[in-house]
Amino acid sequence: MDEEQGDRRRWLVLAVGMFAMTSGCAFQFGLPYLIPALRDEGLSLSQAGLLAACPTIGLVLTLTPWGAAADRWGERWVLASGLGLGGLVLLGAARVHGTVGLGACFLLAGAAGASAHASSGRLILGWFPARQRGLAMGLRQTSLPLGVAVAALLLPPLAGHGRATALVVLGGLSLGAALLVAAAVRDPARPADGDGRRAGSPYRTPVLWRLHGAATLLVVPQFTVSVFALVFLVDERGWPPAAAGPLLACVQVAGAGARLAAGRWSDVAGSRVGPMRRLALTAAGVLAVLAAGALTGSAVAVSALMAAGVLTVSTNGLSFTAVAEYAGSAWAGRALGVHTTVQNAVAACVAPTVGALIGAVGYGAAYALVVAFPLVAAVVVPPVLHEKSDRPTSRATRGGSGTPRTARRTGAQATGPRAAHGAESGLPESAWDGPGR
């Protein structure tokens, strides 16, 4: 394959991978937009919130097995089969009634759709060279807010025709994505075994633990805002769901832009954790305004809710990139598996817990309590110094030129999954300080 053909192929793979992940995320994280319809069926807010969390629970349970399957059999068929199975389950859920039956269907569909998270990122790491990978991964990271935006735009009006109609559309999206993946995606060439081996575990220092902890704390305000935004506008502000949905879709699109902007900021600043800390503190301030507005009934609460919806998702890409870069290619898969699993485990608890909290103390007090999470996260984020001084040393980059051996490889090996991040990506060791330096 010549360079021009390879360039076209990799951007096609990125586009299809983004569509696949967006389709999966529209269901996995978009079910909160069906909460009003579920409540119309007689469910309490806490019960509806639990159903909305079921896909995330399924996601947490199967992220690691899907990743292992992609390692063994390749990304293309893992991605296609998971999305296809999830789509079929959603079509079946359209005919299911009862909280237990729906919960089981949503759990299974979420477990199947987790293949998109395990495979789409690996495709990008394998197809894109280091000089393009940051942009490609940044675009891929926008799939989650774009998926939620699709749900915000489609589900409230579709729910007006019945919950079954909304689930059929979500199932059709997943099946369409599965067919597109099978037709258009090809697995990247795999590098030879042994490339990019690291001298020791990056977990021997506290840096990764602090990154995991800070990112997980930031999940709480993110999901508190996104899960209950529609219900807040409908219950507290008197908005019709069909009017609130498009506005919240715009918020999700703005959130996708915020992720890209935060990633570019970190490139220029030469640091992932510095911008991450500042954004966490800014999010805490906006959440405080939201809480005050909700407590007093002020119209400023709506503007603060929109701003919080954008800011609370802006750090996701930063933490993802920081973990991968610090871990290096030999440990990035495991580190990102831990990172994603812990985040989604906490996210699954947010909807039912905060739903019960809102029922007990109201929106204003609940938002006020959530302010503490980004404040603590800003403290837990590791110091900027750790980005350079505490990073585990790779054998590949010791002694002299600063250019790892894997960077000298040509063809598919130079862009394979083991050349994904950090020192093994073809960048010199000093690239940990950021491409902007």
N, C-alpha and C positions, 0 to 999 in steps of 0.2 A: 504494500500500500504506500503510494507516494505521500509527500507531506501535505499537499492540498487535499487529497482524499481523506487522509487521517484527520485533518482539521475539520472538514465537514462532518465526518463521522462522529467525532467527539462532541461537537455542539449538538448534533442530533440526539446522541445518547443523553446529554445533559437535559435537553428539552423534554424528551420522553420520560426521563427519570423524575424531573420536576412535576410533570403532569401526573405521574404515578403516585408520587408522594402527596401531592395536593389532593388527589382523589381520596387517598387513604385518610389524610388528616381532616378532610371535610366531614367524615363520619366519626373518626376517633376523638376529635376535639370540638366537633360542631353540634353534637347532640344537645348541648344546653339550649340551643335555639328551638328545640322541640319541647322544652319544659312547659310553656303555657298549654300546648296541646295535651301533654301528659297530665297536667293538673285538671284539664277539662274532663279527663277520664276518671277523675276522683282521687288522684294521687296527691299526697301532701308534698310540700316543697322539698322536705328531706328525702322522701321516697323518689321523687323525680330526679333530685340531685344524685341519688345513689345509682339510678339507671344511667344517668349521663356519665357517671364515672366508670361504669362496667367496661367499656372499650379500653380505657386506660389500664385497668387492672389486667385485662387480657394481654395488652401490649407488654406490660412489665414481666409477665410470666414467660413470654416466648421470645424476647429480644435476643437472649444469648443462644438458644437453640437455632433460631433463624440465621444468626451470624455464623454459627458452626456449619450449618447446611450450605451457606454461600461459600465458605472456605472449601468445602469438599466438592460441591457439584457446580459451582459457578453462580453468578449473580442473576443472569437472565431468567432462568427457569424458577429460581427461588422467588424472585420478585413477581413473576407472572402467576405462579401457582398460588402464592399467598393472597394476592389481590383478587384472583378469580374465586378462590374459596370464600373470601370475605364477602364478595359481591353476591354469591349464591346464598350465603347465610342471611344477608340483609333482605334479599327477595323473599326468603322464607319467613323472616320476622314480620313482614307486612301482614301475614295471616295469623300471627300469634297474638293471643290476648292473655292478660294476667301478668303481674309484676315478675313472678319467678321465671316464667317462660321468656318474657322479653329480656330480662336480665341475662339469662343463659345465652340467648342469641347474640346480644350485644357483646358479651364476654368473648364468645367464640369468634365473632367477626373481628373484634379488636385484636385477638390473638393471631388470627390469620393475617390481618393487615399489617402486623408488625414487620413483616418481610420487607416492606418499603423502607423502613428505617435501617434495617440491617444491610440491605443490598444497594440502595440508590447512592449512598455515600461511597461505598466501595467502588462502584462503577466510575464515579468521578475521579477518585484517587488513582484508579488504574488507567483511565484514558487521558488525563490531562497532565502535561508537564508542569514542573514546579512554577514556571513563570506565569502560568494561567490558572493554577489550582486555587489560589486565594479567591479570585473573582468567581470561579465556578462553584466553589464551596459556599461562598456568600450567597450566590443566587439559589443554590440548592436549599440553604437554610431559610429562605423566604417561603418555602412551600408550606410550612405550618401556618403562618398567618394568612397566606393566600387560601389555604384550605378552609380555615375558619371564616374568611371573608366570603367564600363561595357558599358556605352553610348559612351565614347571616343573610345573604342575598336571596337564597332559594327557599330555605326551610320555613320561615314564618308564613309566606303566602301559600306554599304547598301544603302546610299543615291545616290551612283553612279548608282544604278539600279532604282532609283526613290524614291521620298519622301514616297510614299505609302508603299513600301517594308519595309522601316525603321519603319513606324508606325504599320504595321502588326506585326513585330517582338516584338515591345514594348508592344502591346496589348496582344500578346501571352504569354509574360513573366508574365504580371499581372494576366491573367486568370489561368496560371499554378500555380502561387503562391496562388491564392484563393482556388483552388482545394486541394492543399497540406495542407493549413491551416485547411480546413474543415475535411480532413481525419486524420490529425496527432495531432492537437492541442486540448487540453482540458483546460477549464477554471480552475484556481486555486480556492481552497476553500476560501470563504469570511470570514473575521473576524466578531465578534459580533459588533453591533453598539455601539459607545461610546468609543472604544479603541483609544488611542492616541489623545485625545482632548487637545488643547493647550489653555493656560490661556488667550491669547490675540492675536490680529493680528500682524504678523511679520512686516507688513507695517507701524507700528507706529514709526519705526526707518528708517533712510534713506538708510540702507544697501542694501535691496532688490532693491530699486529704482536705486541705483548706479550700482549694478550688471546688472540689465536690461539695463541700459544706456550704460555701457561699452561694453557689449556683442553685443548690437545693432550697436554701432559705428564700431566694428570689422567686422560686416557683410559686410560693404561697400568695404573694400579692398579684402575680401574673394571672393565676387561675381564679383568684377571688374576683378580680375585675372582669375577666372574660366570661366566666360562667354565669355571673349574676347581673351583668350589664343590662341585658334585655329585660329581665324580670324587674330590675330597679326602675328602668324607664317606664315600664308598663304599670307597676304597682304604685310607685312613689310619685311619678311625674305625670301619669295619666296618658302616656303615649300609646297609640295603637301598635300592635306588633309589626304590621306591614310597613309602618313609617319608621320604627326604630331599627328594623333589620338593615335597610340600605345604609343608614348612618353608621351603624356598627361595622358594616362591610368596609366602608371608607376608612374606619379606624384601623381595621386589620391590614388594609393596603398600606396605610401610613406606617403601621408597625413593621411591615416588610421593608419599607424604605429606611426606617430607623435602624434596622439590623445592618443593612448595607452601609449606611452612613457611619455607624459605630465601628464597623470593621475597617472602613477607610481611615477613620480617626485613629484607630489603633496602629495602622500601618504608618501613618505620618508621625504619631507620637513615639513609635518604637516600643510600645508597651500594650499588652492586652489588659492587664489588671488595673492600671491607672484609670483609663476610661471606665472600666467596669465599676470601680469604686465610686467615681463621680456620678455615674448614672444611677447607681443604687441610692445615693444620698438625694439626688434630684427626685427620684421616684417617691422616696419617703416624704419629701415636702409636698408633692402633688397629692399623695394619698391623705396627708393631713388636711389639705384644703377640701378634698372630697368628703372626708369625715365631718368636717365642720359644716359644709354645705348641706349634707344629708341630715345632720342633727337639727339645723335651723330651718330647713326647708328652702334654702336659698337656691336661686336659679344657677348660681356658680357651680353647683354640684354637677350639672350636666357637662359643662366645659371641663371641669376637673376629671370627670369620668373619661371623657375622650382623651385627654392628655395622659391620664394614667394608663389607658389602654395601649397607647403608643410607647410610653417609657418603660413599662414593665416587661415588654418583650425585647427591648433593644439590647439587653446584655446576653441573650442566649448564644449568639454566634461568637461573642468574645470568650465566653467560658469554654465552649466547644473547641475553639481554636487553641486557647491556652493549654487545655488538657492534652490535646493531640501533639502540640509542639513540645511541651515539656516531657511527655512520655517518650517521644521518638517512635519511629516506625515499628520497631520490634515489640513495643508495648502499647501502641496507640489503640489497637483494637480492643484489648482488654480494658484499658483505662476508659475509653469512650463507652464501652459496654457497662462498666460500673457507673459512670457518670449519667448515662441515659436511664438506666434502670432505677437508680435512686431518685432521680428527678421525677420520673413517672410514677413511682410508688407513692411519693409525697403528693403529686398532683391528683392521684386517685382518691386520696383522703380529703382533699380540699373541698370538693363539692358537697358531700354529705355533712362534713364537720361545720363548714361555714354556713351551709343551709340551716342546720340546727341552731347555730349561733345567731343568725339573723332572726330566726323565728323566736328566739328567747329575748334578745336585747335590741333588735332593730338594726337597720343598715348602718346608721351613723356610728353607733358604738362598735359594731363589727369592723367597719373600715378603720376606726381609730386603733383597735387592737392589732390590726394587720400592719400598721405603720412600723411596729417594732421589728418586723422581719427584714426589710431592706436596711434598716439601721444596723442591726446585728451583722448582716451580710457584709456591709462596708467595713466592719471591723475584722471579720474573718478572712476577707480577701488577702492573700499573701502580699507582703511588701514588694514594691517594684524591684528592689535589690535581688530578690529571689529569682527573677526571670533570668538573671545572668550568673549569679554566684552559686546558686544551689542546684543548678540543672545537672543531672547525672551525665557523666562524660561517656561519649561513645568511643569504642575502639577505632571506629572507622575514621574519626576525625583527629586522632592523636598524632602529634609530631609533625609539624612543618607547614605544609601548604594550606591547611584548613579546608581543603576540598576533599570530601569523602570519596572512597574508592567507588561507591555506587554511582557517583556523579559522572565518572568517566565512562560508564557503560553507555552503549548506544541502543537505539531501537526500543523495543517494547520494555526491556528491563529497566531503562532509565525512567520510565513513567509508570511502572507497576505499583501495586498496592504497597509493597514494602518500601517504596521510595516516597512515602506519603507525606511525612511531616519532619520538621526539625532538621537535625544534622544530616539525615539520610536522604533529604529531598533534593540534593543537588545544590544546596545553598551552603556557604561557608558557616562555620560554627558561630561567627559573629552575627549571623542572620537572626539568632534568637533575640537580639536586641531590637529587631524589627527592620523590615525593608526600607523604612524611611530614614534610617541612620546612614 
